[in-house]
Amino acid sequence: MEKKPGPFGRKSNAILDGIVILIIIFVMGISVFYGYMALSEIDTDIQADPDLHNESKEVTGDLLTKYPSLMDNLFMFAFVLLTIFVIISVFLLDTHPIFFIVTVLLLMGLFTAGLLLANAFDDIATDDSVVAYSNQFPYISWLMGHLLEMFIAVGFIITVVLFIKFKT
């Protein structure tokens, strides 16, 4: 049974996977910051409520303490896992070397989008209302600060895996 090509054909799936990773990483990073802000405000209200039991206050306090390290590590895990997924899925594509030029041009667009999203993320993370929370996430801050370099490396690996494989 032969696979049906998608709306963009089978060859362009590698670049689309890169775009999906870029969007997932960007949205996840922003969501983690605003989730921590919301959790911090909820914890403040819970700690100030005299009607709540001390055990519930301890649970929310522990959750607030563990949230940054958990989500920071989860973010890095998601990035690595999504990158491995793209490399494996690209390896399964059958391509002709003539598409190398097209792939490089599409990667340039991906790098431009990555640069724009990294700058947007930096603007959000350095906002006065968010900066106190964003400093609690070193992996997210580092990865999003070096997003272009990461995607250049991933793009290079994708290109190598896409076009340099043994034909059997």
C-alpha positions as CSV (number, residue, x, y, z in Angstrom):
1,M,0.0,0.0,0.0
2,E,1.5,3.3,-1.1
3,K,1.3,6.4,1.2
4,K,-0.8,9.3,-0.1
5,P,1.1,12.6,-0.3
6,G,-0.1,15.3,2.0
7,P,-1.4,18.7,0.9
8,F,2.2,19.9,0.4
9,G,3.6,16.6,-0.9
10,R,5.7,14.2,1.0
11,K,9.0,16.1,0.5
12,S,8.1,19.2,2.4
13,N,7.1,17.4,5.6
14,A,10.6,17.9,7.0
15,I,10.3,21.7,7.0
16,L,6.7,21.6,8.2
17,D,7.9,19.5,11.2
18,G,10.4,22.2,12.0
19,I,7.7,24.9,11.9
20,V,5.5,22.8,14.2
21,I,8.4,22.4,16.7
22,L,9.1,26.1,16.5
23,I,5.4,27.0,17.3
24,I,5.1,24.3,20.1
25,I,8.3,25.5,21.8
26,F,7.2,29.2,21.6
27,V,3.7,28.6,22.9
28,M,4.9,26.2,25.6
29,G,7.5,28.8,26.9
30,I,5.0,31.6,27.0
31,S,2.4,29.3,28.7
32,V,4.8,28.3,31.4
33,F,5.6,31.9,32.3
34,Y,2.0,32.9,32.5
35,G,1.0,29.7,34.3
36,Y,3.6,30.5,36.9
37,M,2.2,34.0,37.3
38,A,-1.3,32.7,37.7
39,L,-0.2,30.0,40.2
40,S,1.7,32.6,42.2
41,E,-1.3,34.8,42.5
42,I,-3.5,31.9,43.4
43,D,-1.0,30.8,46.1
44,T,-0.9,34.3,47.5
45,D,-4.7,34.3,47.8
46,I,-4.7,30.8,49.4
47,Q,-2.0,31.7,51.9
48,A,-4.0,34.9,52.9
49,D,-7.3,33.0,53.4
50,P,-7.8,32.3,57.1
51,D,-10.6,29.8,56.4
52,L,-8.4,27.3,54.6
53,H,-6.6,24.5,56.5
54,N,-2.8,24.6,56.9
55,E,-2.4,21.4,54.9
56,S,-3.9,23.0,51.8
57,K,-1.7,26.0,52.2
58,E,1.4,23.7,52.4
59,V,0.3,21.8,49.3
60,T,-0.1,24.9,47.2
61,G,3.2,26.3,48.6
62,D,5.0,23.1,47.6
63,L,3.5,23.2,44.2
64,L,4.6,26.8,43.7
65,T,8.1,25.9,44.9
66,K,8.4,22.8,42.5
67,Y,6.7,24.4,39.5
68,P,9.7,26.2,38.0
69,S,12.1,23.3,38.1
70,L,9.5,20.8,36.8
71,M,8.3,23.0,33.9
72,D,11.8,24.0,33.0
73,N,13.0,20.4,32.8
74,L,9.8,19.5,31.0
75,F,10.4,22.2,28.4
76,M,13.9,20.9,27.7
77,F,12.7,17.4,27.6
78,A,10.0,18.4,25.1
79,F,12.5,20.2,22.9
80,V,14.9,17.2,22.8
81,L,12.1,14.7,22.2
82,L,10.5,16.8,19.4
83,T,13.9,17.2,17.8
84,I,14.5,13.4,17.9
85,F,11.0,12.8,16.5
86,V,11.7,15.1,13.5
87,I,15.1,13.5,12.8
88,I,13.5,10.0,12.8
89,S,10.5,11.2,10.6
90,V,12.9,12.9,8.2
91,F,14.9,9.7,7.9
92,L,11.8,7.9,6.7
93,L,11.2,10.3,3.8
94,D,12.5,9.2,0.4
95,T,13.9,12.3,-1.4
96,H,15.9,13.1,-4.4
97,P,19.0,15.3,-4.1
98,I,17.5,17.8,-6.5
99,F,15.3,19.0,-3.7
100,F,18.4,20.1,-1.7
101,I,18.2,23.7,-3.0
102,V,14.5,23.9,-2.2
103,T,15.2,22.5,1.3
104,V,17.9,25.1,2.0
105,L,15.6,28.0,0.9
106,L,12.8,26.7,3.1
107,L,15.2,26.4,6.0
108,M,16.1,30.0,5.5
109,G,12.4,30.9,6.0
110,L,12.3,28.6,9.1
111,F,15.4,30.4,10.5
112,T,13.8,33.8,9.9
113,A,10.6,32.7,11.6
114,G,12.7,31.3,14.5
115,L,14.5,34.6,14.8
116,L,11.2,36.6,14.9
117,L,9.7,34.3,17.5
118,A,12.9,34.4,19.6
119,N,12.7,38.2,19.6
120,A,9.0,38.2,20.4
121,F,9.7,35.8,23.3
122,D,12.5,38.0,24.6
123,D,10.1,41.0,24.5
124,I,7.6,39.1,26.5
125,A,10.1,37.6,29.0
126,T,11.7,41.0,29.7
127,D,8.4,42.8,30.3
128,D,8.3,44.3,33.7
129,S,5.3,42.3,34.8
130,V,6.9,38.9,33.7
131,V,10.6,39.3,34.3
132,A,10.4,38.3,38.0
133,Y,8.8,35.0,36.9
134,S,10.8,34.4,33.8
135,N,14.1,34.5,35.8
136,Q,13.0,31.3,37.5
137,F,13.3,29.3,34.3
138,P,17.0,29.1,33.2
139,Y,16.5,26.4,30.5
140,I,13.6,28.1,28.8
141,S,15.4,31.5,28.9
142,W,18.6,30.0,27.5
143,L,17.0,27.9,24.8
144,M,14.7,30.7,23.6
145,G,17.7,33.2,23.7
146,H,19.6,30.8,21.5
147,L,16.7,29.6,19.4
148,L,18.3,30.6,16.1
149,E,21.5,28.7,16.8
150,M,19.5,25.7,18.0
151,F,17.4,25.7,14.8
152,I,20.4,26.1,12.6
153,A,21.9,23.0,14.2
154,V,18.6,21.1,13.9
155,G,18.2,22.3,10.3
156,F,21.7,21.1,9.5
157,I,20.9,17.7,11.0
158,I,17.6,17.5,9.2
159,T,19.3,18.3,5.9
160,V,22.1,15.8,6.4
161,V,19.6,13.0,7.4
162,L,17.2,13.9,4.6
163,F,19.7,13.7,1.8
164,I,22.6,11.5,2.9
165,K,21.2,8.0,3.5
166,F,21.9,4.7,1.9
167,K,19.6,3.5,-0.8
168,T,18.7,-0.1,-0.4
